[in-house]
Amino acid sequence: MSNGKIISDNKLPQAWPEFYPIGNGRIGAMVSCAPLCDRLSLNHDRLWRRYWKYSDKNIHEIFTEYQKLCLAKNWDEAYELIRKKVIIQGDGIYVNPFVPVGDLGIKPYHFKIDEISEYKRQLDLEKGLINVSYKLGDDLRFTREYLCSYKHEVLAVNYQANYAGRVSGEAFMYRIPDFECDITGSADLGQIILKGEFEEGVKFTAITRIIQNGGRLTRGISEYKSPEGEPFKAELKGFQFGFREFEHPLEPCGASVRFDTADEVTFLTSIVTDRECDGDQEDFCCGKLDNAGSDYDKIKHEHIQDFRGEFNRCTLRLNGSTSNNTPVNLQKLRNENKCDPSLIESVFNMGRYLAISSGRLQEGDVLKAPINLQGIWNEDLRPAWDCDLHLDMNLQMNYWGIGMVNLAEYGRVLIDWLFSLLDQACHVSKDIYGIEGAFFTGVCDVENLSNLDNLCFLATGTNAWIAQTAWQLWEYESDEKMLREKLYPLLKKIGLFFENFLKEDEHGRLITVPSGSPENCPTGRTFHGMLSVTSTFDLELLIDLFKNLITASEILKTDKAKRQAWQEILEKIPLPTLNEEGRLLEWLEEDYQTDDPGHRHRSHFVGICPGTRISQEDTPDYNAGIRKALDLRLSHGNKGSCGLDKTWDAQIYARLYDAAKAWSKICEQIRVHAMDNMLMDALDHSEGGIAYWGDKKLFQIEANLGMMAAVTELFLQDRNGLIRLLPALPETLPSGKVTGLLARGGYEVDIEWENSKLTEAIIKVSKTGLCKIKSYTTDSPVQIEKESESMVVEPKDGIIEFDVKENGIIKVTVI
């Protein structure tokens, strides 16, 4: 039996993306685990710059004329009309970036640094704990532990040795030089304070308390000493990445405290921003540290109990593993194309670990920020794409598997955030389009909707996509209060936008004008952009939006008259086009030639994934059309691949019940994009691949979370009221067990299989109703045991139906 709960390595990471992540949803750190000078890269989920905010564009003044040009397919004229009111891609500011707090450095005083051996680092995904150990000389062994406590809201680090009085060193806090942030700091015996204030007034504070057992504490650098190096100074070009090129100093800087001949030392760090505390931030942090106390073992025990409770809502165990060594298994996959089952467990578990560590709900009145492009982890002053919230795929992929893996309430974070921006979205709708309703732009930061540019301008389908994501998250929890107070008002405002935005064409169809298929750009234009006739992307998401509005109004028993209006809109929205060969087209009317026919976005496949309209059972013609369209896309290669495409492909193939191709794509994604810490690199550094920034690696959390969803759907799918058991089980995973998966409608499902056949399923029921299940590995009769009743049921068209009662437990056994 494999163990995909442990990620381990015996070599030092070479770059920040290869560090190990820890977090409690609010604060996080990437940990270098370096023996000679440790580095913890610190973040807070609400530390975003605020130098920019949305300003009116008044595009509504010309929008009617713009629409007419688009309806006439006069694309170049339309572009010329609009381009003076939108920024050219890469020239302007889109949103505010998510930025780092700073660094906690810990430099041990090792006097035999050439005798370090038996180094090992390990990330325990189940416990939320990093362990490091190494020997110095013949028999002196040092150990370290790192965790981020949700209960106490502190980061905790513990250093020990196997002999008393051997832990000595210096802890220091600093932030890399930055013209736009004034840093102050100080240290006294047992405490280091780091404070920052950006030029626009954003403030933050981080305090590390050093707790020594044995030995003594003594002065280090009492007043802040900036690290050597030229400060980062952004050129005035708007959209410009500012990657960290500053090496972690091996000698202490900033402010520091020394610890001498201790038996063990614990470092506790608290972080706060002005969004969490507009008063005395130092007092706030000290209060958190006081509440945490000084007993590391107690903090660790409570943390493990808490984190394990979140993590073990689901389990996945796969037989057939030959090794639990992550780097060894990765190298075997790269060299021999053999994927050990433990890697699949690791992918599934790492996705859930990252979701818990970066996306967990927070107590109190301060909104939790949604999971951004790197979760809550970032070292760069101007990170790639600002570590923002992309609404044209990335944010959706972050969240579309959360409910499946029994973390349904984490979806409230996204719904709360969208609701907090609803008034702004209503204003933007009027400013750009001149209509009532809510429009969420293609990218956002935690407090602002973005600028639009000439490439992605008016990709209105993203507005419906975020509504779909919010609805699907809600389906797994089905909290009626959340629906009534936040989600339904949000959906109504987005629905109102499309009620006003849709245009009736000469065939009586309601279409989107303008439209686009993110981020695929037709050729034959004088400009580069995705402006087009109505896209399949738009149509699928609009059908979903108005169906969900009708369902929500029925649940809440409200807006009966609106239901009829929404139904009439639905009847006028055309279905996407299947061409003569039965292939799904990316646009309603035309099969455009594009700049990149193998483009990484799979936008026209949203009807099957993450949408639910298309399936083999309900729409076999569209199911076949999806397969042909995906085959065509893949035939052109992936010159712009960045991890998300293979992830999406794997889940699409799982929903096509093509286990072999789903497995192939999962293995390909791991082989090309997984780093030794099992984080996904956005770029392809393999031979022949394209890495946009040379050797630089870029952590891409949506690929990790999307892979979690893809692996989940090998074993369970729950679309349109049918629970699918083992719908895409690969031959390479002949036996195993998964527990705690959720299915919409109030079900929690455990599945066990042997010899590639379902043996047993346990279904826990939270709502009374009709349960429909289908096994995709056997047509044999099953025995149903519920309450005191037992019966044998023959599948009809492969489907088994039976009534269930609230709080019931159903056991399904294949005879």
C-alpha positions in Angstrom: 0.0 0.0 0.0 1.4 3.4 -1.0 1.6 6.5 1.2 0.9 9.7 -0.7 0.6 11.7 2.4 4.3 12.4 2.7 6.4 14.4 0.3 10.1 13.9 1.0 13.5 14.8 -0.4 17.2 14.5 0.5 18.4 17.5 -1.5 18.2 21.2 -1.0 15.7 23.2 -3.1 17.4 25.6 -5.6 14.6 28.2 -6.0 11.6 29.5 -4.1 9.0 27.4 -6.1 10.8 24.3 -4.8 10.4 25.3 -1.1 7.7 23.6 1.0 4.5 25.6 1.7 2.6 26.0 5.0 -0.4 28.2 5.8 -3.5 28.6 7.8 -5.6 30.4 5.1 -4.6 33.8 6.4 -0.8 33.7 6.8 1.6 31.5 4.9 5.2 30.8 4.4 7.4 29.0 1.8 10.2 27.3 3.7 13.7 26.7 2.3 14.8 24.1 5.0 18.4 25.1 4.3 20.9 23.9 7.0 23.2 26.9 6.8 20.7 29.7 6.7 17.1 29.0 6.8 14.6 31.2 4.9 10.9 31.5 5.5 9.2 33.7 2.9 6.2 35.3 4.6 2.8 36.2 3.3 -0.6 37.5 4.5 -3.7 36.9 2.3 -4.8 40.6 2.7 -1.4 42.2 1.8 -2.2 43.7 -1.6 -1.0 47.0 -2.9 -3.7 49.8 -3.2 -2.1 52.3 -5.6 -4.7 51.7 -8.3 -8.5 51.5 -8.4 -11.0 51.3 -11.2 -11.7 54.6 -12.9 -14.5 55.3 -15.3 -13.9 54.7 -19.0 -17.2 55.9 -20.3 -17.2 53.3 -23.0 -21.0 53.2 -22.9 -21.0 56.4 -24.9 -19.7 54.5 -28.0 -20.8 51.0 -27.1 -24.0 50.9 -29.3 -22.0 51.9 -32.3 -19.3 49.4 -31.4 -21.9 46.6 -31.2 -23.3 47.5 -34.6 -19.8 47.2 -36.1 -19.4 43.8 -34.4 -22.8 42.6 -35.7 -21.6 43.5 -39.2 -18.3 41.7 -38.5 -16.4 44.9 -39.2 -13.7 43.8 -36.7 -11.0 46.3 -37.7 -13.4 49.3 -37.6 -14.7 48.1 -34.2 -11.2 47.9 -32.9 -10.3 51.3 -34.2 -13.3 52.8 -32.5 -12.6 51.2 -29.1 -8.8 51.2 -28.9 -8.5 54.8 -27.5 -10.6 53.8 -24.5 -8.9 50.6 -23.6 -5.2 49.9 -22.7 -3.0 48.1 -25.1 -2.0 44.7 -23.7 1.0 45.0 -21.4 1.1 48.8 -21.4 -1.3 49.7 -18.5 -2.0 48.7 -14.9 -4.7 46.0 -14.6 -5.0 45.5 -10.8 -3.0 45.8 -7.6 -0.5 43.1 -7.0 -0.4 40.6 -4.1 2.9 41.3 -2.3 5.2 39.6 0.2 5.5 40.6 3.9 9.3 39.8 4.1 11.5 37.1 5.3 12.4 35.3 8.5 15.9 34.1 8.4 17.4 31.7 10.9 21.2 31.1 10.8 22.5 28.3 13.0 26.0 28.5 14.3 27.5 25.4 12.7 31.3 25.2 13.0 31.7 22.1 10.8 29.7 23.0 7.8 31.7 20.7 5.5 30.5 17.7 7.6 26.8 18.0 7.1 25.3 14.7 6.0 22.1 12.7 5.9 20.0 15.7 5.0 16.3 15.1 4.6 13.3 17.3 4.4 9.7 16.1 4.6 6.3 17.6 4.2 3.6 15.7 6.0 0.4 16.7 4.2 -1.9 15.0 6.7 -0.4 16.9 9.7 0.4 20.2 8.0 3.9 19.8 9.2 7.4 20.2 7.7 10.3 18.1 9.2 14.0 18.6 8.5 16.9 16.6 9.9 20.6 16.3 9.2 23.8 15.3 10.9 26.8 17.4 11.7 29.9 15.4 12.1 29.6 11.8 13.4 26.7 11.8 15.8 25.3 15.3 16.3 21.8 15.5 14.7 19.7 18.6 14.2 15.9 18.5 13.7 13.5 21.3 12.7 9.7 21.5 12.5 7.5 24.1 10.9 3.7 24.6 11.0 1.1 27.3 10.7 -1.5 27.2 13.4 -5.1 28.0 12.5 -6.3 28.0 16.1 -3.5 30.4 17.3 -3.0 32.3 14.1 0.8 32.0 14.3 3.6 30.5 12.3 5.7 28.2 14.5 9.2 26.9 14.0 11.1 24.6 16.4 14.8 23.8 16.4 16.3 20.9 18.4 19.4 18.8 18.6 20.0 15.3 20.0 22.5 16.7 22.6 21.7 19.3 25.2 23.0 22.9 24.7 23.9 22.5 21.0 21.3 24.9 19.4 22.9 28.3 18.7 22.4 30.8 16.0 20.7 34.1 15.0 17.1 34.8 13.9 16.5 37.9 11.7 13.7 39.6 9.8 14.1 41.7 6.8 12.4 42.8 3.5 14.2 43.1 0.3 15.1 46.7 -0.6 12.1 48.4 -2.3 11.7 52.1 -3.2 8.0 51.9 -2.7 8.0 50.5 0.8 9.5 52.1 4.0 10.7 49.4 6.3 11.4 49.8 10.0 12.3 47.2 12.5 13.8 46.6 15.9 14.8 43.7 18.2 15.2 43.1 21.9 15.8 40.0 23.9 13.3 37.5 22.6 11.4 39.5 20.0 11.9 40.9 16.4 9.6 43.5 14.9 9.3 44.3 11.2 7.0 47.1 10.0 6.3 48.2 6.5 4.4 51.1 4.9 3.9 51.4 1.2 3.9 54.8 -0.4 0.0 54.7 -0.8 -0.4 54.0 2.9 -0.8 50.2 3.1 0.7 49.1 6.4 1.7 45.7 7.8 3.5 44.3 10.8 5.2 41.0 11.5 6.6 40.0 14.9 8.7 36.9 15.7 9.0 35.8 19.3 12.0 33.6 20.2 11.4 31.2 23.0 14.5 29.5 24.3 14.8 26.4 26.5 18.2 26.4 28.1 21.1 28.7 27.2 20.5 32.4 26.7 19.2 35.0 24.4 21.4 38.0 23.5 21.5 41.1 21.3 21.8 40.9 17.6 20.9 43.9 15.4 18.8 46.1 17.6 17.8 48.7 15.0 16.8 47.8 11.4 19.7 47.4 9.0 18.6 47.2 5.4 20.1 44.2 3.5 22.7 45.1 1.0 21.6 45.5 -2.6 20.0 47.9 -5.0 16.3 48.6 -4.1 13.7 47.3 -6.6 12.5 50.2 -8.6 9.7 49.6 -11.0 10.0 51.3 -14.4 7.0 53.4 -15.3 5.6 51.0 -17.8 2.4 49.9 -16.0 2.3 46.1 -16.5 5.7 44.9 -15.6 6.8 41.9 -13.6 9.3 42.5 -10.9 10.8 39.1 -10.0 12.9 38.7 -6.9 16.6 38.4 -7.9 17.8 39.2 -4.4 19.6 36.2 -2.8 18.7 35.4 0.8 21.6 36.7 2.8 23.7 34.2 4.6 24.6 36.7 7.2 21.9 38.3 9.4 20.5 41.7 8.4 17.3 43.6 9.2 16.8 43.2 12.9 17.9 40.1 14.8 18.2 38.2 18.1 20.9 35.6 18.9 20.2 32.4 20.8 23.1 30.6 22.4 23.6 26.9 23.6 20.0 26.1 23.9 18.4 22.7 24.2 15.7 23.8 21.8 14.4 27.1 20.4 10.9 28.0 19.2 10.1 30.9 16.9 6.5 32.1 16.8 5.5 34.7 14.1 2.3 36.8 13.9 1.5 39.0 10.9 -1.2 41.6 10.4 -2.2 44.2 7.8 -4.2 47.4 8.1 -7.2 45.5 6.6 -7.2 43.3 9.7 -6.2 46.0 12.2 -6.4 49.7 11.7 -5.2 50.4 15.3 -1.9 49.5 16.9 -0.6 46.6 14.8 2.2 45.8 17.2 -0.3 45.3 20.1 -2.4 43.1 17.8 0.5 40.8 16.9 1.6 40.6 20.5 -1.9 39.7 21.6 -1.9 36.7 19.2 1.5 35.6 20.4 0.5 35.9 24.0 -2.6 33.8 23.3 -0.5 31.2 21.6 1.7 30.8 24.7 5.2 29.4 24.9 4.5 25.6 24.9 5.5 24.4 21.4 4.4 20.8 22.0 0.9 22.0 22.9 0.7 24.3 19.8 1.9 21.4 17.7 -0.5 18.9 19.2 -3.5 21.2 18.7 -2.4 22.1 15.2 -2.1 18.4 14.1 -5.4 17.6 15.6 -7.0 20.5 13.8 -5.3 20.1 10.4 -5.8 16.3 10.4 -9.5 16.9 10.9 -9.7 18.9 7.7 -7.4 16.7 5.7 -8.9 13.4 6.6 -12.4 14.3 5.4 -11.2 12.4 2.3 -8.7 9.6 1.9 -7.3 7.8 -1.2 -5.4 4.6 -1.0 -4.1 2.9 -4.1 -2.4 -0.5 -4.2 0.6 -1.3 -6.4 3.1 1.3 -5.3 6.8 0.2 -5.6 8.3 3.2 -3.8 7.2 6.1 -1.6 10.2 8.3 -2.5 8.7 11.2 -4.3 11.8 12.3 -6.3 12.7 8.7 -7.2 9.2 8.1 -8.5 9.2 11.4 -10.5 12.5 10.5 -12.1 11.2 7.1 -13.0 8.2 8.7 -14.6 10.4 11.1 -16.6 12.9 8.4 -17.7 10.7 5.4 -18.1 7.2 6.9 -18.4 6.0 4.7 -15.5 3.7 6.4 -13.0 3.8 4.9 -9.5 0.4 5.0 -7.8 1.9 6.9 -4.9 2.3 9.9 -7.2 -1.4 9.9 -8.0 -2.1 9.9 -4.2 0.3 12.7 -3.8 -1.4 14.8 -6.5 -4.8 14.2 -4.9 -3.4 15.0 -1.4 -1.3 17.9 -2.4 -4.3 19.6 -4.0 -6.3 19.2 -0.8 -3.3 20.3 1.3 -3.0 23.5 -0.7 -6.7 24.2 -0.6 -6.7 23.9 3.2 -3.5 25.9 3.7 -4.5 28.8 1.4 -8.3 28.7 1.1 -9.6 27.9 4.5 -12.4 30.0 5.9 -11.4 32.6 8.6 -13.2 33.7 11.7 -14.0 37.3 12.3 -15.3 40.2 10.1 -12.3 40.5 7.8 -13.0 38.8 4.5 -10.7 36.0 3.5 -9.2 36.6 0.1 -9.9 33.9 -2.5 -7.1 31.6 -3.6 -5.0 33.6 -6.0 -2.7 32.5 -8.7 -0.2 31.2 -6.2 -2.5 30.5 -3.3 -1.2 32.7 -0.5 2.4 32.4 -1.4 4.6 34.9 -3.3 8.1 36.2 -3.0 8.0 38.8 -5.8 7.4 42.6 -5.5 5.5 42.5 -8.8 4.7 38.8 -9.3 3.7 37.2 -12.6 0.2 38.4 -13.5 0.2 40.2 -10.1 -0.8 37.0 -8.3 -4.3 38.3 -9.1 -7.7 36.6 -9.5 -8.1 35.6 -13.2 -11.8 35.0 -14.1 -11.2 33.5 -17.5 -10.2 30.1 -16.1 -7.6 30.2 -13.3 -9.9 31.2 -10.4 -12.5 28.8 -11.6 -10.0 25.9 -11.7 -8.9 26.8 -8.2 -12.4 26.2 -6.9 -14.2 23.7 -9.2 -12.9 20.6 -7.3 -13.3 22.0 -3.7 -16.8 20.6 -3.1 -15.9 17.2 -4.5 -13.2 16.6 -1.8 -15.4 17.5 1.1 -14.2 21.1 1.6 -17.5 22.6 0.5 -17.7 25.4 3.0 -14.5 26.9 1.6 -16.6 28.0 -1.3 -18.1 30.6 0.9 -14.9 32.5 0.6 -15.4 33.0 -3.1 -19.1 33.8 -2.8 -18.4 36.3 0.0 -15.7 38.0 -2.1 -17.9 38.3 -5.2 -20.7 39.7 -3.1 -18.4 42.3 -1.6 -17.6 43.5 -5.2 -21.2 43.4 -6.4 -21.8 47.2 -6.2 -18.6 47.8 -8.0 -19.6 45.3 -10.7 -22.9 47.1 -11.1 -21.1 50.4 -11.6 -18.7 48.8 -14.2 -21.7 47.4 -16.1 -23.1 50.9 -16.5 -19.7 52.5 -17.3 -18.7 50.1 -20.0 -22.0 48.9 -21.4 -24.5 51.5 -20.3 -26.9 48.8 -18.9 -28.2 47.6 -15.5 -26.7 44.5 -14.0 -23.4 43.3 -12.7 -20.3 42.8 -14.8 -17.1 41.2 -13.3 -14.1 41.9 -15.4 -11.7 39.2 -16.5 -9.2 39.8 -13.7 -9.6 41.3 -10.3 -7.6 41.9 -7.1 -9.0 41.4 -3.7 -10.8 44.8 -3.7 -11.0 45.9 -7.3 -12.3 45.0 -10.8 -9.6 45.4 -13.4 -8.9 47.5 -16.4 -9.7 45.9 -19.7 -7.2 45.5 -22.6 -7.3 45.1 -26.3 -6.7 41.3 -26.2 -9.3 40.2 -23.7 -11.6 43.2 -24.0 -15.2 42.3 -23.5 -14.8 38.6 -23.0 -18.2 38.8 -21.3 -18.6 35.0 -20.8 -16.2 35.2 -17.9 -19.0 37.0 -16.1 -21.3 34.0 -16.4 -18.5 31.6 -15.6 -17.8 33.0 -12.2 -21.6 32.7 -11.5 -21.4 29.0 -12.5 -18.4 28.5 -10.2 -20.2 30.1 -7.3 -23.3 28.0 -7.9 -21.5 24.7 -8.2 -19.7 25.5 -4.9 -23.0 26.1 -3.2 -24.5 22.9 -4.6 -22.1 20.8 -2.4 -23.1 22.6 0.8 -26.7 23.8 -0.1 -26.9 26.4 2.7 -30.2 28.1 2.1 -29.2 31.2 4.1 -26.2 31.7 1.9 -28.3 31.3 -1.2 -30.9 33.8 -0.1 -28.7 36.5 1.3 -25.7 36.4 -1.1 -25.6 33.9 -3.9 -29.1 34.5 -5.4 -28.8 38.3 -5.4 -25.4 37.9 -7.0 -26.8 35.6 -9.7 -29.7 37.9 -10.3 -27.5 40.9 -10.9 -25.3 38.9 -13.3 -28.4 37.6 -15.0 -29.8 41.1 -15.3 -26.6 42.1 -17.1 -27.2 39.4 -19.7 -30.9 40.2 -20.0 -29.9 43.6 -21.1 -26.7 42.7 -23.0 -28.1 39.9 -25.3 -29.1 40.9 -28.8 -31.7 39.2 -31.0 -30.3 38.3 -34.4 -32.1 37.8 -37.7 -33.0 34.2 -36.7 -34.7 35.3 -33.5 -31.8 33.9 -31.4 -30.3 35.7 -28.5 -26.5 36.1 -28.9 -23.6 37.9 -27.3 -22.2 40.9 -29.1 -19.3 41.3 -28.9 -18.0 37.9 -27.9 -14.7 36.1 -27.5 -13.4 32.6 -26.7 -10.7 33.1 -24.0 -7.9 33.4 -24.9 -8.0 32.3 -28.6 -7.4 35.0 -31.2 -8.7 34.7 -34.8 -6.3 35.5 -37.6 -6.9 37.9 -40.5 -7.2 41.0 -38.5 -4.9 44.1 -38.3 -5.0 43.8 -34.6 -4.4 41.0 -32.1 -7.4 40.1 -30.1 -10.1 37.6 -29.5 -13.1 39.7 -30.7 -15.5 37.4 -32.6 -19.0 36.3 -33.3 -20.8 34.5 -30.4 -18.6 31.9 -28.8 -19.5 28.4 -27.6 -18.0 29.5 -24.3 -20.6 32.2 -23.9 -23.6 30.0 -24.9 -22.8 27.1 -22.6 -22.3 29.5 -19.6 -25.5 31.5 -20.4 -27.6 28.3 -20.6 -26.1 27.3 -17.2 -26.7 30.7 -15.7 -30.4 31.0 -16.5 -31.1 27.4 -15.5 -29.5 28.0 -12.2 -31.5 31.2 -11.7 -34.7 29.2 -12.2 -33.6 26.5 -9.8 -32.6 29.0 -7.2 -35.8 30.9 -7.4 -37.7 27.6 -7.0 -35.7 26.6 -4.0 -36.4 30.0 -2.4 -40.0 30.1 -3.6 -39.6 33.6 -5.0 -39.6 35.5 -8.3 -42.2 33.3 -10.0 -42.8 35.8 -12.7 -39.0 36.1 -13.4 -38.8 32.4 -13.8 -41.0 32.6 -16.9 -38.9 35.4 -18.3 -35.7 33.4 -17.7 -37.3 30.4 -19.4 -38.1 32.5 -22.4 -34.5 33.7 -22.6 -33.3 30.1 -22.4 -35.5 29.0 -25.3 -33.9 31.7 -27.5 -30.3 31.0 -26.6 -29.0 28.7 -29.4 -27.1 25.6 -28.7 -23.5 25.5 -29.8 -22.8 24.3 -33.3 -21.8 20.8 -34.3 -20.4 20.9 -37.9 -21.1 18.3 -40.6 -18.6 15.8 -39.2 -20.2 16.2 -35.7 -17.3 18.3 -34.3 -18.1 21.0 -31.7 -17.2 24.4 -33.0 -15.6 27.1 -30.9 -17.9 29.7 -32.3 -21.6 29.7 -33.2 -21.2 30.6 -36.9 -17.6 30.2 -38.0 -14.7 27.8 -37.6 -12.0 30.5 -37.4 -8.4 30.1 -38.2 -6.5 31.2 -35.1 -3.0 32.3 -34.2 -2.6 29.2 -32.1 -4.8 26.3 -33.1 -3.5 24.2 -30.2 -4.2 27.0 -27.7 -3.9 26.0 -24.0 -7.4 27.3 -23.1 -10.2 24.8 -23.6 -12.9 27.4 -23.4 -15.4 25.8 -25.8 -15.4 22.6 -23.6 -17.0 24.3 -20.6 -20.3 22.5 -21.4 -18.7 19.2 -20.3 -16.1 20.5 -17.8 -16.7 22.1 -15.5 -20.2 22.4 -16.8 -22.7 19.5 -16.7 -24.9 20.0 -19.8 -22.9 17.5 -21.9 -22.6 13.8 -21.0 -22.7 10.5 -22.7 -26.1 9.7 -21.0 -27.9 13.0 -21.8 -26.3 14.4 -25.0 -24.4 11.7 -26.8 -24.0 13.9 -30.0 -22.4 16.7 -28.1 -20.3 14.2 -26.2 -18.9 12.9 -29.4 -18.5 16.5 -30.7 -16.3 17.3 -27.7 -14.1 14.3 -28.3 -13.5 15.3 -32.0 -12.9 19.0 -31.0 -10.4 18.0 -28.4 -8.6 15.6 -30.7 -8.3 18.4 -33.2 -6.9 20.8 -30.6 -4.3 18.3 -29.4 -3.3 17.5 -33.0 -1.8 21.0 -33.2 0.4 20.5 -30.2 0.7 22.8 -27.2 3.3 25.4 -28.0 1.8 27.7 -25.3 1.3 25.0 -22.7 1.4 26.2 -19.1 0.2 23.3 -17.1 -3.5 24.1 -17.0 -4.2 22.6 -20.4 -3.1 19.1 -19.6 -4.9 19.3 -16.3 -8.1 20.3 -18.0 -7.7 17.7 -20.7 -7.4 15.0 -18.0 -10.7 15.9 -16.5 -12.4 16.2 -19.8 -11.3 12.7 -20.8 -12.5 11.5 -17.4 -15.9 12.9 -18.2 -15.8 11.3 -21.6 -15.2 8.0 -19.6 -11.9 7.6 -21.5 -9.8 6.2 -18.6 -6.7 5.5 -20.7 -6.5 9.1 -22.1 -7.3 10.6 -18.7 -4.6 8.6 -17.2 -2.1 9.5 -20.0 -2.8 13.2 -19.4 -2.5 13.0 -15.7 0.9 11.2 -16.1 2.0 13.8 -18.7 1.1 16.7 -16.4 3.1 15.2 -13.5 6.0 14.3 -15.8 6.4 17.7 -17.3 5.2 20.1 -14.7 5.6 18.6 -11.2 8.6 19.7 -9.2 10.1 17.5 -6.5 7.9 19.1 -3.9 4.9 18.2 -6.0 4.0 21.8 -6.7 3.2 22.4 -10.4 5.5 24.6 -12.5 3.5 26.7 -14.9 6.2 26.4 -17.5 7.5 23.5 -19.5 11.2 23.1 -18.8 11.5 19.8 -20.6 13.4 19.4 -23.8 11.5 21.2 -26.6 9.2 22.9 -24.1 8.7 26.6 -23.8 9.7 28.5 -20.6 8.8 32.1 -20.9 11.4 33.3 -18.4 14.3 31.1 -19.1 15.3 29.0 -16.1 12.9 30.7 -13.7 10.2 28.4 -12.4 6.7 29.6 -11.6 4.4 27.9 -9.1 0.9 27.4 -10.6 -1.7 26.5 -7.9 -4.7 26.1 -10.3 -2.8 23.2 -11.9 -2.4 21.5 -8.5 -6.1 22.1 -7.6 -7.3 21.1 -11.1 -5.3 17.9 -10.9 -7.0 17.1 -7.6 -10.3 17.4 -9.4 -9.2 15.3 -12.4 -7.9 12.5 -10.1 -11.2 12.6 -8.1 -13.3 12.2 -11.2 -11.5 8.9 -12.1 -13.4 7.5 -9.1 -16.6 9.5 -8.7 -18.7 11.9 -10.8 -22.0 13.4 -9.9 -23.6 15.2 -12.7 -27.3 15.8 -13.3 -28.6 13.7 -10.5 -26.6 10.6 -11.3 -23.8 9.3 -9.0 -21.2 7.7 -11.2 -19.0 5.1 -9.5 -15.5 4.5 -11.1 -16.5 6.1 -14.4 -12.9 6.4 -15.6 -10.9 3.9 -13.7 -7.5 3.3 -15.3 -6.2 -0.2 -15.8 -3.1 0.9 -14.0 -5.0 1.4 -10.7 -6.7 -2.1 -10.3 -7.4 -1.9 -6.6 -7.9 0.8 -4.0 -10.3 2.7 -1.9 -11.5 6.3 -1.7 -13.5 7.8 1.2 -15.3 11.0 2.0 -16.0 12.3 -1.5 -19.1 14.5 -1.9 -21.8 14.2 -4.5 -24.4 17.0 -5.1 -27.8 16.3 -3.5 -26.5 15.6 0.0 -24.4 12.5 -0.4 -21.0 11.5 0.9 -19.5 8.5 -0.9 -16.9 5.8 -0.1 -15.8 3.5 -2.9 -13.7 0.3 -2.8 -12.6 -1.7 -5.8 -10.5 -4.8 -6.6 -9.3 -6.3 -9.9 -10.6 -3.2 -11.7 -14.2 -3.9 -10.5 -16.4 -2.1 -8.0 -16.8 -4.2 -4.8 -18.5 -1.9 -2.4 -19.8 1.6 -2.0 -21.0 3.3 1.2 -23.3 6.3 0.7 -24.1 8.6 3.6 -27.2 10.6 3.1 -28.1 14.1 4.4 -31.3 14.6 2.5 -34.4 12.6 1.8 -34.9 11.8 -1.8 -34.3 9.4 -4.8 -30.7 8.2 -5.2 -29.5 7.2 -8.6 -26.2 5.4 -9.0 -24.3 3.7 -11.9 -21.3 1.5 -11.8 -19.0 1.8 -14.8 -17.0 -1.3 -14.1 -19.7 -4.0 -13.7 -23.3 -4.6 -14.7 -23.8 -7.2 -12.0 -26.8 -7.0 -9.6 -26.0 -5.3 -6.3 -27.2 -5.8 -2.8 -28.6 -2.6 -1.1 -28.6 -2.4 2.6 -30.3 0.5 4.3 -31.8 0.9 7.8 -33.1 -2.6 8.5 -33.8 -3.3 4.9 -31.8 -5.5 2.4 -32.6 -6.1 -1.2 -31.0 -7.2 -4.4 -31.4 -4.8 -7.4 -30.8 -5.4 -11.0 -29.4 -2.4 -12.9 -31.7 -0.9 -15.6 -29.6 0.6 -18.4 -26.8 0.3 -15.9 -28.6 2.6 -13.4 -29.8 1.6 -9.9 -32.5 3.8 -8.2 -33.7 3.6 -4.6 -35.3 5.9 -2.0 -33.1 7.4 0.8 -33.9 9.1 4.1 -32.1 11.9 5.8 -29.1 10.8 7.9 -29.3 7.3 6.4 -26.3 5.1 5.5 -26.5 2.9 2.4 -24.2 0.0 1.7 -24.0 -1.1 -1.9 -22.3 -4.5 -2.5 -21.7 -6.1 -5.9 -22.9 -9.7 -5.9 
